[in-house]
Amino acid sequence: MSEPGTRAGAFRVVGIVNVTPDSFSDGGLYLDPDAAIAHARDLEEEGAAILDIGGESTRPGAEPVGADEERRRVLPVIEGMAGSQAQLCIDTSKASVAAAALHAGATFVNDVTAFRGDPELAGLVASSGADCCLMHMLGEPRTMQQDPRYEEVVSEVKAFLEERMSFAIKEGVAEERIVLDPGIGFGKTLEHNLELLRRLDELVALGRPVMVGTSRKSFLGRITGRDVDRRVAGTIATNVLAYERGARLFRVHDVAPTHDALAVAAATVTTRWTTPTSSTK
C-alpha cells in the first residue's frame, strides 16, 4: 500500500467510522456493528486508504466513555474488517482500548490527546510498531470550545506538536511512524481554524506527514450557512487548500468526492512541499 508523503503528489483519504450514539454528524447511524462494517466497506470502495474507527465521540461537549464500552463498540468492527486492503486505525486515547484493537488487526492509533491522556499509550505504540497520529487539542472535548485563546495560534500549535513528537520518540516510537494533526475545531475559533489552514506549510515543515480533519465541522457552517449534512463542498475546499499547502492525509466522512477532488488537485498542483518518506502502511 502506498505511503503518505513518499512523493510530491501522494495523498491518503481517511474514512471516518463513528461507532457512537453521539458524534456530531452521524451519531447513532453506525452504532450497530453490522452497519458500521458495511459503512467501512463502502468507504474503502470509495477510495479510503485508512479507516478511522472510533467508539468515543470527541465533539465539543462530549461526555467520556469507559474503556469497556469503547472496546465493546469498536472490536467487532475491526474484527469484521479483517482482510481489508485499507489500513485499520483505532481512534482512542486509552491504552487498553488501543491494545485490544491492535490485537484485533488495527495498525494505526489516532490519539486526539497526543499521548497526554494515558501515559501507557506511547509505549504500547512503540512496542507494537504501529503508526500513530498526534493531534493538538486545547483542553478536552467537554471544555475545548469554551472561549479558546492563543497568543499566536500557528506557532503555539507547532510548538505543541514538536514537543509531543519529541516525547513519542523518547518513548520509543519510530519517527517515521508519526503523523501530525493541527486539530482543526479542537479548541479553536473560526479565525484560528482559518489561520491554521492558511499557514499549514509551517506545520508541514516539522518533517512529518500532516493530517487535516475539517469534515462537516461547524466553522464551515458559519462560513456557508449550511447545516451539518450539507457541508461537503466546504469540506472539499478546505482539503484541496490543505493539500496545496502540503497536507497529505485527509480525515473525512464523504470519501468519494474528497478523493476525486484530491486526485484532480494532485494532477494539477505544482507541489512546493514534499514530506519525507514515512513507513505508514
DRENVEX-167922 format. One record per residue: residue in one letter; y, z negated, x negated of N, C-alpha, C in turn. Coordinates in steps of 0.02 Angstrom, whole numbers, plus 32768, in hexadecimal, padded with zeros to 4 digits. Atoms other than C-alpha are relative to their C-alpha. Last residue first. Example, Ala and Ser with C-alpha at 12.3 -4.5 7.8 and 13.67 -1.06 7.14 Angstrom:
BEGIN
s7FC58003802A7FCB7E9B7D5480377FDB8027a7FC580007FD37F1F7E7A7D99803C80007FD3
REM end
This chain:
BEGIN
k80317FCD7FEB80467EE87FC2801D802C8035t800E800A7FBA80D77E8E7F717FD480398019s80477FF97FF280C27EB07EB77FEF7FEF8047s801D803F7FE5817A7ED27EA17FB7800C800Et80427FFC7FE481CC7F587E347FE87FBC8017p80387FFD802F82847F3D7E187FBD80028025t801C8042800E83067F677E9C7FC480067FD4t80497FFB80018360800E7E8D7FE47FBC7FEEw8021803D8016841680047EC17FB580098005r7FDF8018803D848280A07ECB7FDF7FC27FE4t800280488009841680FC7F46801E7FEC7FBEt800980068048844C81AC7F7080057FB77FEFv7FD280298028843381A5802B7FEF80057FB6t7FBB7FE8800283E182348088802B7FDC7FCDa80007FB980148324822980848046801A7FF2a801F7FFB80428328816B8084800180477FE6a7FD1801B803183A3816D81157FE480077FB9v7FC97FCF8007833281E1817880327FE87FCCa801D7FC68021829B81718158803580357FF5l8002800E8047830780DA81827FE1803A7FD9a7FBB8001801A83338120822C80007FF57FB5d7FE87FBB8002827D814C824F804680037FE3h80247FDB8034823F809F821F801B80467FFAt7FE78018804082C4804A82897FE080277FC6p7FBE7FE3800D829A80B6831F801E7FEA7FBEa80007FB6800481DF808E830F8046801C7FF4v80157FE2804081EB7FD582E2800A804A7FFEd80087FBA7FEC82517F87836D7FEF802B7FC3h802A7FFD7FC4823E7ECB83527FEC80498010v7FE77FE87FC082817ED082A17FCC7FF98038r802780257FCE82757E8981F1801C800E8045f7FD980047FC382B57F0A81747FD57FE18037l802D80197FCB827D7F0B80BF802B7FF1803Dr803C7FD77FFD82D57F76803B7FCC7FE78032a803880247FE083897F3B80367FC4802F8005g80368014802C83F47F9C7FB87FC87FD8801Er7FE88033802F849F7FB880047FC77FE17FD7e7FD27FDF802D846B805C805780197FCF7FCAy80277FD5802D83D6800080A2802E80207FCCa801F802D8031844A7F7A80E87FD580287FCFl7FCB8017802E84B48000813C7FE37FD37FCAv7FEF7FC680298416804F818580387FEE7FCEn80377FF5803083DB7FA481BF800E803D7FD3t7FFD8032803584827F76820E7FCA800D7FCCa7FC37FF58028848A8019827080037FCE7FC6i800C7FC7802D83D5800882A8803C800C7FD3t80308015803383F57F5B82F07FF580377FCDg7FDC802B802E848F7F98834C7FD57FE87FC7a7FD37FD58027842B8026839780287FD77FCEv80267FD98031839F7FAF83CB802F802A7FD4r7FDE8001804184147F32841D7FDB80287FCAr7FDE7FBF800683E67F4F84D4802680057FBDd80317FCA7FFE83627EC784EC802080457FFBv80308004803883D97E3D84B07FCF803B8000d803180377FFB84667E6D85267FCB80087FCBr80427FF37FE584EB7EE684E87FD67FC18005g800080147FBA85A57EC184D37FBC80098021t800D7FC97FD285A37F28843380077FEE804Ai7FDE7FC3801385F27EB483B37FFB80358036r7FB7800C800085C57E0F84038027803F7FEFg7FE980037FBB85177E4F842C804B7FF48004l7FFF7FBB7FE884FD7E808377801780048048f7FC37FE3801A85307DCF83458006804A8012s7FC7800A7FD484AB7D9083BD8040801E7FE4k7FDF8042800584177DD8836080437FFF8024r7FEC80187FBD83AF7E6B839E802B7FC18000s801A7FE37FC383627E8582F180157FDB803Ft7FC87FFE7FD083D47E5082637FE8800E8047g8019800B7FBC834C7E1981EA803A7FFC8031v7FCD80127FCF836C7E58813A7FE07FFB8045m80127FF37FBB82F27E5680A9803A7FEC802Dv7FDC80257FCD832A7E637FF47FE880178045p7FF67FDC7FC182B77E987F6780207FD38034r803C80027FD682D77E317ECA800C8029803Fg803A7FE0801E83517E517E3C7FC07FFC8027l802A8036801983DE7DD87E657FBD801B7FE5a7FF780078048844A7E757E717FD97FC57FE3v80327FD4801F84037E927F1F80027FF97FB4l803E80257FFC846C7DFD7F537FC780287FE2e7FF88039802D850D7E4F7F187FC27FD48000d80117FEC804484D37EF27F6880067FC77FCEl8046800E800C84D97E9A80107FEA80137FB9r8006800C804885967E99800C7FB77FF07FECr7FD07FD7802585BB7EE580B77FF57FFB7FB5l80177FBB7FFD851E7E9A8104802C802E7FD6l803F7FFC8025854E7DEC80C87FE480478000e7FEF8003804786017E0581037FC180047FD5l7FE57FBF801485C47E3D81AE801280027FB6n80357FCE7FFF85567DA581C3801980447FE7h802D800D803985DF7D2D818C7FCA80367FFDe7FDE7FEA803D865B7D7D82057FD57FF57FC3l7FFD7FB8800185E47D6C8298801E80197FBFt7FD87FE37FCB85C97CB7826A7FFA804C7FFDk7FCA7FD18011853B7C7A81FD80268015803Fg7FC78027801884BF7BEA82018038802C7FE8f80198043800B84257C58820C80387FD57FE2g800480257FC1846A7CF782597FE77FB97FFAi7FCF7FEA7FCF84447D6481C17FF67FD98041g800080297FC383D77CFD814E803780118030p7FC180247FF884027D4780A480057FD78040d7FE47FF07FBE83497D71808680417FD98009l7FC7802A7FED82F67D787FDA801E80198042v7FD07FD97FDA82487DBA7FAC80377FD08016i7FCA801E7FD981DF7D667F25802C80368020r8018800E7FBC81347D9C7EE680377FEC8030e800B7FC07FDE81797DEF7E487FE57FF88047e7FC17FE37FEA81BF7D477E157FF680408027a7FEE7FC7802A81127CFA7E10803F8022801Av7FFF7FC07FDB81117C557E6D801680377FD0g80387FD5801080E47BC77DF67FFD80428025e803B801A7FDE81517B387E337FC3802D7FF7k8014803E802281D57B657DB37FC17FE2801Ei801D7FEB804081D77C167DFC7FE97FC27FD8a80427FE37FF381F37BD07EAA7FDD80137FC0f802D80367FED82827B617E6E7FB9801B800As800F8026803E82D67BF27E147FCF7FC8800Fm802D7FD6802782C97C5B7EB37FEC7FDC7FC0r804280047FE083147BCD7F177FCD802B7FDBe801D8042800D83A57BBE7E9D7FBB7FF9801Ee80108003804883C87C797EA07FE07FBE7FEFl803D7FD9800A83BC7C7B7F5E7FEB80007FB6f803980217FE184397BEC7F6C7FC080277FF2a8011803A802A84B27C397EEF7FC37FDB801Ck801D7FE7803E84AE7CDF7F4E7FEA7FC67FD3v80447FEA7FF084CA7C897FF57FDD80197FC1e8028803B7FF185607C2C7FAC7FB880128012s800F8023803E85A87CC77F597FD57FC3800Cv802D7FD8802985977D2B7FF97FEE7FDC7FC0v80457FFD7FE885DD7CA5806D7FD280267FD1e80077FB9800D867A7C7380107FB78011800Be7FC57FEE802786BB7BC6803D8001804B7FF3y800A7FF1804786387BBB80C4804580097FE0r7FC57FF5802A86337B7481757FEA800D7FB7p80117FF5804785B47B748203803E80127FD8d7FC67FFB802C85FD7B2C82A57FEE80097FB7q7FCB802E7FEC855D7AF682FE803880017FCBq7FC77FDA7FE584F27B9082E180387FD4801Am7FE47FD1803084787B3B8269803D8027801Bt7FB9800D800D845A7AA082D3802580387FDBr7FE080247FC883B07AB18328804C7FFA7FF6p7FF57FD97FC383777B3982B080257FDC8038e80427FF07FE483967AD68210800A801D8046g801A80317FD1842D7AC1819E7FBA80118016l7FD38039800484767B5F81517FE97FCE8035m7FEE801C7FBE83E67BD7813B802D7FC47FF5h7FC980307FFC83C37C4980A6800B7FEB8049m7FC67FEF7FD783187C9A80A280367FCA7FFCl7FD6803B8000828D7C9C8021804280128022c7FBA7FF17FF382077D1F804180267FBF8006c7FD8802E7FD8815C7D087FF48046801C8009d7FBA7FEE800380CC7D6B7FAA80277FCF802Ca7FE17FDD7FC880267D137F99804780157FEFg7FEB7FBD80167FD27CEA7EF3802180288038s80237FCD7FD97F767C5A7F46801080477FE8s80488002800E7FA57BDA7EC27FDA80378024a800F7FF18047805D7C097EC37FB580047FF4v7FF37FB8800A806C7C117F817FEE80137FB8l80347FDA7FDD80197B677F8E8008804B7FF6g803D80048027808A7B1E7F097FC78026801Fa7FF77FD6803C81247B5C7F657FC180007FD5l80097FB97FF180E47B15800A8007802D7FC3e80417FE6801880C57A647FCF7FFA804B8007p80037FFC8049817B7A2B7FD97FBF801C7FE5d803F801F801181867A5680927FF680077FB5g801C80247FC8822D7A8280E07FC17FDA7FF1r7FE080417FFA828B7AB180417FDE7FD58036f80268035802182177B3F800F80237FBC8000a80027FF0804782947BC880407FE17FC77FD7t7FE18038802482B37B7580EA8000800C7FB4v7FB880017FF382977C18814A80237FC67FDDd7FEA80457FF381EC7C2980F7804C7FFE8008n7FB87FFA7FF381957CD28100801A7FBC8016v7FE4803A7FDD80E97CC380B0804C800A8006f7FB88003800780887D62808280187FC38028t7FF37FFD80497FCE7D7F8067804B7FFB7FF0a7FBA7FF180127F8A7D548114800880007FB4g7FF37FBB80137ECD7D5F8128804880137FF2a80147FD27FCA7E8B7CC48180800F80497FF0h804980007FFD7E927C5980E27FE680338033l80177FDC803B7F477C8B80CD7FB580047FFEa7FF37FB97FF77F697C5781807FE980297FC4a80317FE67FCF7F147BAE816B8009804B800Aa80428002801F7F777B8B80CC7FCB801D802Ea80077FC9802F80197BC5811C7FBB80027FE1v80057FC37FD880037B4F81AE7FF6803C7FD2s804180027FDF7FDE7ABC813B7FF5803E802Ba80357FEE802E80707AEA80C97FBC80028023k80308037800880EE7AEA81577FC680167FD4s7FE6802B803581897B5981527FD17FC67FF1t800580487FF7813B7BE681B580227FDC7FC6d7FBB80177FFD813D7CA281D17FFE7FB5800Fi7FF9803B7FD6808F7CD8819B80487FE77FFAc7FD180328018808B7D8A815980017FC68031l7FF780357FCF7FFD7E06816F80297FC87FE0q80068041801F800C7EA5810880107FCB8034a7FC18023800C7FF07F3F81727FF37FBE7FDEq7FE27FE0803A7F4F7FA2815E80437FE17FEFs7FC37FDA7FF67EFC7F2881D58018801F7FBFg800B7FB9800C7E4B7EF581AC803D802B800Ba80287FF4803C7E5D7E4A81FA7FF1804B7FF9m7FE57FC780247EE17E5182827FDC800D7FBEg800A7FC47FD87E807DE182F8801A803F7FDFe80487FEF80027E757D5A82737FF280418026i800F7FEB80447F327D5D82607FB780147FF9v7FE07FC0800A7F487D57831C7FF2801B7FBAp80277FCB7FDE7EC87CCE8337801E80457FF6l803F7FF080217F1E7C6882AD7FD780358026v80007FC6802E7FCE7C7482F27FBC80147FE5r7FE17FC27FE97FD57C0A83907FF3803B7FD1r80247FE97FC47F5A7B808368801C80438018r803F7FE180167FA57B7182B97FDA801D803Ce7FEE7FC2802280517B5283037FC280257FE8e7FEF7FCE7FCD800B7AD4837D801180437FE0d803D7FF07FDB7FB67A7182F2800D80378034a802B7FD4802780507A7C82837FC180148026g80308021802C80C47A3383057FD180317FDEv80447FFD7FE681517A9D834C7FD27FDE7FCEp80387FF7802E82097A7D832F7FBD7FFF8023e8021803F800F828A7A9883B97FC6800B7FD1a804880067FF482F47B3483B67FE77FBC7FECg801180337FCF83B17B2083C27FB67FF5800Cp7FD280387FFD83D77BC4836A7FEE7FCF8038r7FC07FEE7FE183397C2E8362802F7FC37FFFt7FC98018802B82B47BF682E580438017801Ds7FC07FDE7FFA82227C03835E80337FE07FD1e7FCB802F7FF3817C7BC08320804380258001g801180297FC680D87C20832480347FCB8010g7FE58044800081047CAF82AF7FF17FDB8041i801E80247FC880B07D51827B80177FB87FFEd7FE78044800981147DC9820E7FED7FD7803El7FFD801F7FBF80B17E6C820880117FB67FF6i800D8048800180D67ED2816C80057FE78048a8029800A803C80CF7F8F81557FED7FB77FF8a7FF6803F8022810B7FAB82077FD17FFA7FC5g7FE87FFB8045810680648230800E7FBF7FDCe7FBC7FE7800180F1807982EB801F80047FBAe80037FB97FF18035806682DD804580217FFDe801D7FDF803A804E7FBE82897FFE804C800Al7FCC7FFF803480C47F8883147FE680227FC1d7FCE7FCE7FED80437FBA8398803680077FCAr801E7FBE800D7FBC7F59833D803080388012a80017FF68048802B7EC083387FE380447FEEh7FBC7FF18015804D7ED083F38003800E7FB4a7FF17FBC7FE97F947ED98419804580167FEBi80277FD280297F757E4183AD800E80488014a7FE17FFE804280027DE184027FDC80317FD2a7FC17FDB7FFA7FC27E0C84AF802280077FBDd80127FBA7FF67F127DD5847F803E802C8007p80177FDE803E7F557D3484357FF080498009d80487FF67FFC7FB97D0584D27FE780267FC3l801D8042800D80677CCF849C7FB480028005y803B7FF8802A809A7D86848F7FE17FBC7FEEl80217FC07FF4811C7D9885197FBD80067FDBg803280017FCB81477CDF85187FDB8040800Bg8027803D7FF881E67CEE84B27FD28002803Cd803F7FF07FDD821A7DA3849C7FD47FC38009s80047FBC7FE582D07D9C84687FC2800C802Af7FC47FEC7FDB83067CE884457FF880438022s7FD77FD7802D82597CA58419803880218028d7FB8800C7FFE82227C1F8496802980287FCEp7FE67FFD7FBC816C7C3084C9804B80048004t7FD8803A7FEB812E7C5E841B801580078049v8033801F7FD780B57CD583C6801C7FBD8019n7FEF80457FED81467D3D83867FCB7FE58030v803380147FCF81047DD9832E800C7FB6800Fi7FFE80457FE981967E2B82D37FCB7FF48035g800480077FB881727ECE82777FFA7FB78014v8025803D7FF281AD7ED981C280027FF6804Cv7FEC801E7FC181E57F8981947FD07FC6800Fr803780197FD781D17FB580DE801C7FDF803Ef7FEE80347FD18245801F80747FC17FEA8025a803580257FDE8236808D7FDA801E7FCE8031g80017FF67FB882C081097FB37FD07FD58027a7FBF80047FE082F080D17F047FFD8004804Cr7FDA7FC3800D824180AC7EC8803E7FFE802Ct801D7FE0803A81D580127EB6802280417FEFg7FD47FFC803982487FAD7F277FE480237FC3p7FB87FFB7FF481C77F757FA1802780047FC0e7FDF8040801181147F9F7F6F804B8006800Bs7FC47FFB802980AF80297FC080217FBD7FF7m7FC580007FD6800080008000803E80007FD4
REM end
